[in-house]
């Protein structure tokens, strides 16, 4: 019999690119479902965030960011430089700022995150991992990371996990 189970995990990001290793949490959810063969989808509902699979890098920088993940941020910054001033990118326009302030109570400077939106689109907001014999098939070094590229403010984020199989 095929089952479909949906769970959420919460993470707290900082006001800089942050990465959260979700591998152990997702593996625990897979074990709890007893699904032996199927898939698990890990998804970000946030438009400045991504879900990626990457090798674990044992070395970290002063912030605790693994060096391979920092290398990725540095490379993405060459494509999409960090948004630092109004007008650096076409988005956000005046209407977006006005609506964000009026309808969502946002500060205008919170919209200086266009680079985060573009980085997220490039990397994608979800990953699908096969489950075989009750285990995720990530390979020897693969880890699942939730990446938040928004550098204007830290906040609580929701990671959605859907497990399907039998």
Secondary structure, DSSP 4 states (H G I P E B T S, - for coil): --EEEEEEEEEE--SS-EEEE-HHHHHHHHHHHT--EEEEEEEE--TTEEEEEEEPPS-B-TTS-BHHHHHHHHHHHHHSPPP-STTSSS-S-HHHHHHHHHHH---GGGG--HHHHHHHHHH-SEEEEEEETTEE--TTTEEEEEEE---S---EEEEEEEEEE-
